[in-house]
């Protein structure tokens, strides 16, 4: 029955539609989303809002939570983190990749390959200053680093469980991409340390997509990727690999002392690869501000395997609507507009050079399953670097190959390639996928995600 506290019959009916079966423990939450503007009717619960991580400096992180479409109490909890550092898990992860909806014009369309088909999905805008996450003290945005981010993320989860106690003992997985190759392992390590004092986190595994794990290896694999895909000439490749490399260039760039010869090589690379090629997916068309830009559009009813290359533009427009912010219980504090990547955050980018593959090794030793996966069309963090790092780690840990390098299938097509070490450390590619794999290959990414959660090898046959 609807409470008399509800302001209208229409609202009451909407709530009943969103609450099939028994009453949800968190129905009374101020964070519950009744319905997002333009949203089709769904039978799962959504929540969004703030969790304070620092009362003194009024620092709060924003989250969006989409419970599983069916049988939510039996499904695991998955925390999703995007990278950057400084890019939004709400706008990129939830509304452009693996969330239940994607913006299209004034409305939202269903994503039939949403990851909340298999799990309860929690998206966190982190660090402070990203998206709707804020501090009333703007100095909080200065000098933010991995250590601060990890601590904030840990406090967020502690306090989030207070809001959602029914999830406290639920199986928990952490998944992220790009610079989340730093965020995720660091947070997982802090969880294990915290559990030694108080058992709170039922961590069952982590998955890292096209992740930054070891600076020099990840970045220097770009040259071979560019050359092997025909994006740069033989001469440029030779110069690239003999007199300059990406890790050196980036280090010099952030130190303000790029050598003239290295700068010249990078200029050649930029010219030859072209600004009209998306470096995050070298096969995907770019979004241009002209009527000729979008030859591929979404089906108006749902997300299919057709890719909307301008989905980020649609997301920015949608999340900057006042009615959308109101429905999300979100506020703009210290900024005029929501943006996909932060304009106010001053992150310590030298942290990029600190390897996190060593932390991954510690997690494996602690018995935490780890999956590293790569969209194979990404030139920013190419699969070759990630594969090298995983293989090297397996060798260092003395893990034997339990699943030899082989193809895996999605329906009747090859979904990618995979190799497993010791049944605890896995590497997989997603064929035809970008840096943001669930965006460009949603169906294949969902197959990989489901296998990961279930602890099963990727499908070997169709």
C-alpha positions in Angstrom: 0.0 0.0 0.0 1.1 3.6 -0.7 1.8 5.8 2.3 -0.3 8.9 2.9 3.0 10.8 2.9 3.1 10.6 -0.9 2.0 13.8 -2.5 -0.1 12.5 -5.3 -1.8 9.5 -6.7 0.4 9.7 -9.8 3.5 9.5 -7.7 2.1 6.6 -5.8 1.3 4.7 -9.0 4.9 5.3 -10.3 6.4 4.0 -7.0 4.3 0.8 -7.2 5.4 0.3 -10.8 9.0 0.6 -9.7 8.5 -1.8 -6.7 7.3 -5.2 -7.8 6.9 -7.8 -5.2 7.9 -7.1 -1.6 8.7 -3.7 -0.2 12.3 -2.7 -0.8 14.4 -2.1 2.4 15.6 1.2 1.0 12.3 2.6 -0.3 12.3 5.5 2.2 15.8 6.6 1.1 16.0 10.2 0.1 18.4 9.0 -2.6 15.7 6.9 -4.3 15.0 8.0 -7.9 11.3 7.9 -8.7 11.9 8.3 -12.4 14.5 10.0 -14.6 13.2 12.5 -17.2 12.5 10.7 -20.5 13.1 7.3 -18.9 11.1 4.3 -20.0 9.3 2.3 -17.3 11.5 -0.2 -15.6 11.1 -2.7 -12.8 14.3 -2.2 -11.0 15.2 0.4 -8.3 17.5 3.3 -8.8 19.2 5.6 -6.3 21.6 8.5 -6.5 23.0 11.2 -4.2 25.9 12.1 -2.0 28.0 10.3 0.6 30.1 12.6 2.8 33.7 11.5 3.1 35.0 14.5 5.1 32.5 16.4 7.4 35.1 19.0 8.4 35.8 20.2 4.9 32.3 19.3 3.6 33.6 16.9 0.9 31.1 14.6 -0.7 31.2 12.0 -3.4 28.2 11.5 -5.8 26.9 8.0 -6.7 24.4 6.5 -9.0 23.1 3.0 -8.1 21.1 0.8 -10.4 19.9 -2.4 -8.8 19.8 -5.6 -10.8 16.9 -5.9 -13.3 15.8 -9.2 -11.8 16.3 -11.0 -8.5 18.5 -8.2 -7.0 18.8 -9.8 -3.6 20.7 -12.8 -5.1 23.0 -10.7 -7.4 26.4 -9.4 -6.4 27.3 -5.7 -5.9 29.7 -4.2 -8.4 31.5 -0.9 -7.9 32.4 0.7 -11.3 35.1 3.4 -11.6 36.2 5.3 -14.6 39.7 6.8 -14.9 41.1 10.1 -16.3 42.2 10.8 -13.7 39.2 13.0 -13.2 36.5 11.5 -15.5 33.0 10.7 -14.5 31.7 7.2 -13.8 28.2 8.6 -14.1 28.5 10.2 -17.5 31.0 7.8 -19.0 30.4 4.5 -17.3 26.7 4.6 -16.5 25.3 6.7 -19.4 27.7 5.9 -22.2 28.9 2.4 -21.5 27.3 -0.3 -19.3 24.4 1.4 -17.5 20.7 0.8 -18.0 20.1 3.8 -20.2 21.7 6.1 -22.8 20.6 9.6 -23.6 19.0 10.2 -27.0 17.7 13.6 -27.7 15.2 14.5 -24.9 14.8 10.9 -23.8 16.6 7.9 -22.4 16.7 4.6 -24.4 17.2 1.2 -22.8 20.6 -0.4 -23.1 19.7 -4.1 -23.6 23.3 -5.0 -22.7 23.3 -3.2 -19.4 25.5 -4.8 -16.7 22.6 -4.5 -14.2 21.2 -7.6 -16.0 23.9 -9.5 -14.0 24.6 -7.3 -11.0 23.7 -4.4 -8.8 25.7 -1.6 -10.3 27.2 1.2 -8.2 28.8 4.1 -10.1 31.0 6.5 -8.2 32.1 10.0 -9.3 35.6 10.1 -7.9 37.9 12.0 -6.9 36.4 15.0 -5.3 35.8 17.6 -8.0 34.6 15.1 -10.6 31.1 15.5 -12.0 28.7 16.3 -9.2 31.2 15.3 -6.4 32.3 18.5 -4.6 33.9 20.2 -1.7 32.9 23.6 -0.3 36.7 24.2 0.2 38.1 24.6 -3.3 41.6 23.9 -1.9 40.5 20.3 -1.7 40.8 20.0 -5.5 44.6 20.9 -5.3 47.2 18.2 -5.1 44.8 15.3 -5.1 46.7 12.0 -5.6 46.2 8.3 -5.5 46.5 8.1 -1.8 43.8 10.7 -1.1 41.6 9.1 -3.8 41.9 5.6 -2.3 41.2 6.8 1.2 38.1 8.8 0.0 36.8 5.8 -1.9 37.2 3.5 1.1 35.3 6.0 3.4 32.7 6.3 0.7 32.0 2.6 0.7 32.0 2.4 4.5 29.4 5.2 4.7 27.4 3.8 1.7 26.9 0.6 3.5 25.3 2.5 6.3 22.8 3.9 3.8 22.4 0.5 2.2 23.0 -2.1 5.0 21.3 -4.9 3.1 24.4 -4.9 0.8 27.0 -5.1 3.5 27.6 -8.8 3.3 26.9 -9.1 -0.4 29.6 -10.4 -2.8 31.5 -7.4 -4.0 33.4 -6.9 -7.2 35.3 -3.7 -8.3 35.6 -3.0 -12.0 37.1 -0.1 -13.8 39.0 1.1 -16.8 41.9 3.3 -17.9 43.4 5.2 -14.9 41.1 3.0 -12.7 44.0 0.6 -13.2 45.3 2.7 -10.3 42.1 3.3 -8.4 40.8 -0.2 -8.3 43.9 -2.2 -7.1 44.6 0.5 -4.5 41.1 0.5 -3.2 41.1 -3.3 -3.1 44.3 -3.3 -1.1 42.9 -0.8 1.4 39.8 -3.0 1.8 41.9 -6.1 2.7 43.8 -4.0 5.2 40.6 -2.7 6.7 39.1 -6.3 6.9 42.0 -7.3 9.2 40.5 -4.9 11.8 36.9 -5.2 11.0 35.3 -7.6 8.5 33.3 -5.3 6.2 34.1 -5.9 2.6 33.2 -9.2 1.0 35.6 -8.7 -1.9 35.3 -11.4 -4.5 37.4 -10.1 -7.4 38.5 -7.1 -9.5 38.5 -6.5 -13.3 40.5 -3.9 -15.1 39.8 -2.7 -18.6 42.5 -1.2 -20.8 44.2 -0.2 -17.5 47.3 1.8 -16.7 49.3 -0.7 -14.7 52.9 0.0 -15.4 53.7 3.4 -17.0 56.6 2.5 -19.3 55.2 -0.8 -20.6 51.7 0.6 -21.2 52.8 3.8 -22.9 55.6 2.4 -25.0 53.4 -0.3 -26.5 51.7 2.5 -28.4 54.4 2.9 -31.0 54.1 -0.7 -32.2 50.3 -0.4 -32.2 50.3 2.7 -34.3 52.8 1.2 -36.8 51.1 -2.3 -37.0 47.7 -0.6 -37.7 49.2 1.6 -40.5 48.7 4.8 -38.6 52.4 5.9 -38.8 55.1 5.4 -41.4 58.1 3.1 -41.2 60.4 6.1 -40.8 58.4 7.6 -38.0 58.2 4.2 -36.2 62.0 3.9 -36.5 62.6 7.4 -35.1 59.9 6.8 -32.4 61.6 3.7 -31.1 65.2 4.8 -31.4 65.3 8.4 -30.2 62.1 8.8 -28.2 59.4 6.9 -26.4 56.0 7.7 -24.8 57.0 7.2 -21.2 60.0 9.5 -21.6 58.0 12.0 -23.5 55.2 12.1 -20.9 57.7 12.3 -18.0 59.5 15.2 -19.7 56.2 16.9 -20.6 55.1 17.0 -16.9 58.5 18.1 -15.8 58.4 20.9 -18.3 61.5 19.8 -20.2 60.6 18.0 -23.4 63.7 17.5 -25.6 63.5 19.1 -29.1 64.1 15.9 -30.9 61.4 14.0 -28.9 59.0 16.9 -29.5 59.7 16.7 -33.2 59.0 12.9 -33.2 55.7 13.4 -31.4 54.7 16.1 -33.8 55.2 13.6 -36.7 53.2 11.0 -34.8 50.3 13.4 -34.3 50.3 14.5 -37.9 50.4 11.0 -39.3 47.8 9.5 -37.0 45.5 12.4 -37.7 43.1 14.2 -35.4 40.2 12.6 -37.4 41.1 9.2 -36.0 39.9 8.4 -32.5 43.0 7.2 -30.6 40.7 5.3 -28.2 39.3 3.3 -31.1 41.3 3.6 -34.3 38.5 2.0 -36.3 35.6 4.1 -35.0 34.4 7.3 -36.7 34.8 10.5 -34.8 32.0 12.8 -33.7 32.1 16.0 -35.7 30.0 19.2 -35.4 28.5 18.9 -38.8 25.5 17.2 -40.4 27.8 14.7 -42.1 29.4 13.6 -38.8 27.0 10.9 -37.7 26.4 8.1 -40.1 25.7 5.7 -37.3 22.8 6.4 -34.9 21.0 4.6 -32.1 17.8 2.7 -32.7 15.2 5.0 -31.1 13.9 2.2 -28.9 17.0 0.7 -27.4 20.8 0.4 -27.6 21.8 -2.2 -30.2 25.2 -3.0 -31.6 25.0 0.2 -33.7 27.3 2.8 -32.1 26.4 6.4 -31.5 29.8 8.2 -31.8 28.3 11.3 -30.3 26.9 9.7 -27.1 29.2 11.9 -24.9 27.6 15.0 -26.4 24.2 13.6 -25.7 25.2 12.7 -22.1 26.6 16.2 -21.4 23.4 17.8 -22.6 21.2 15.4 -20.6 23.1 15.7 -17.3 23.1 19.5 -17.5 19.3 19.7 -17.5 17.8 21.1 -14.3 15.0 18.5 -14.2 17.6 15.7 -14.6 19.8 17.1 -11.8 16.7 17.4 -9.6 15.7 13.7 -10.3 19.3 12.6 -9.5 19.3 14.7 -6.2 22.5 16.3 -7.7 23.9 19.8 -7.3 26.4 22.0 -9.1 28.8 23.3 -6.4 31.6 25.7 -7.5 31.0 24.9 -11.2 28.6 26.2 -13.8 28.1 22.9 -15.7 28.5 19.2 -15.3 31.4 17.9 -17.4 32.5 14.4 -18.4 36.0 15.1 -17.1 36.8 17.6 -14.3 37.8 21.2 -15.1 38.6 22.0 -11.4 40.6 19.0 -10.3 44.3 19.4 -10.0 45.5 15.8 -9.9 49.1 14.7 -9.1 49.9 13.2 -12.5 53.3 12.0 -11.4 51.4 9.2 -9.7 51.0 7.9 -13.2 54.6 6.6 -13.0 53.9 4.5 -9.9 53.3 0.9 -11.0 50.1 -0.8 -9.7 50.8 -4.1 -11.3 52.7 -4.9 -8.0 49.5 -4.3 -6.0 47.7 -6.6 -8.4 50.3 -9.3 -7.6 49.6 -8.8 -3.8 45.9 -9.2 -4.4 46.4 -12.4 -6.3 48.6 -13.7 -3.4 45.7 -12.9 -1.1 43.4 -15.1 -3.2 41.5 -12.3 -5.0 40.7 -13.2 -8.6 41.9 -10.6 -11.1 40.8 -10.1 -14.7 42.6 -7.7 -17.1 40.8 -7.2 -20.3 41.5 -5.1 -23.4 39.5 -3.6 -26.2 41.8 -4.5 -29.1 41.3 -1.3 -31.1 42.6 1.0 -28.3 45.9 2.7 -29.1 46.0 4.7 -25.8 46.6 1.6 -23.6 47.1 -1.1 -26.1 46.4 -4.8 -25.4 50.1 -5.7 -26.1 51.3 -3.8 -23.0 48.6 -5.3 -20.8 49.2 -8.8 -22.0 52.9 -8.5 -21.4 52.4 -7.3 -17.9 49.9 -10.0 -17.0 52.2 -12.7 -18.4 55.2 -11.3 -16.6 53.2 -11.2 -13.3 52.1 -14.8 -13.7 55.6 -15.9 -14.2 56.8 -14.0 -11.1 54.1 -15.5 -9.0 54.8 -19.0 -10.3 51.3 -19.4 -11.8 50.9 -22.0 -14.4 48.7 -21.6 -17.5 45.4 -23.2 -16.8 43.6 -22.0 -19.9 46.0 -21.7 -22.9 45.7 -18.7 -25.2 42.6 -19.3 -27.2 39.6 -17.6 -28.8 36.3 -17.1 -26.9 32.9 -16.8 -28.4 29.9 -14.5 -28.2 27.0 -16.3 -29.9 28.5 -17.6 -33.2 31.3 -15.0 -33.5 34.8 -14.7 -32.0 34.4 -12.4 -29.0 38.2 -12.1 -28.4 41.1 -14.1 -27.0 41.9 -15.2 -23.5 44.5 -16.8 -21.3 44.2 -17.9 -17.6 46.9 -18.4 -15.1 46.4 -20.5 -11.9 42.6 -20.1 -12.2 43.0 -16.7 -10.5 44.7 -14.3 -12.9 43.2 -13.8 -16.3 43.8 -11.8 -19.5 41.2 -11.3 -22.2 40.7 -9.2 -25.3 37.4 -8.0 -26.6 37.5 -8.1 -30.4 36.6 -4.8 -32.1 36.3 -2.9 -28.8 37.6 0.5 -27.9 39.3 1.9 -24.8 35.8 1.9 -23.4 34.9 -1.6 -24.3 31.2 -1.7 -23.1 30.5 1.3 -25.3 31.8 -0.1 -28.6 31.2 -3.8 -28.0 28.3 -3.9 -25.5 27.2 -7.5 -26.1 30.7 -9.0 -26.0 31.5 -7.0 -23.0 28.4 -8.3 -21.2 29.4 -11.9 -22.0 32.9 -11.2 -20.5 31.4 -9.5 -17.4 29.0 -12.4 -16.7 31.8 -15.0 -17.0 33.9 -12.9 -14.6 31.2 -12.7 -12.0 30.5 -16.4 -12.2 34.1 -17.4 -12.1 33.8 -19.3 -15.3 36.1 -19.5 -18.3 34.9 -17.4 -21.3 32.8 -19.5 -23.7 34.9 -21.8 -25.8 32.2 -22.9 -28.2 29.1 -21.3 -29.7 
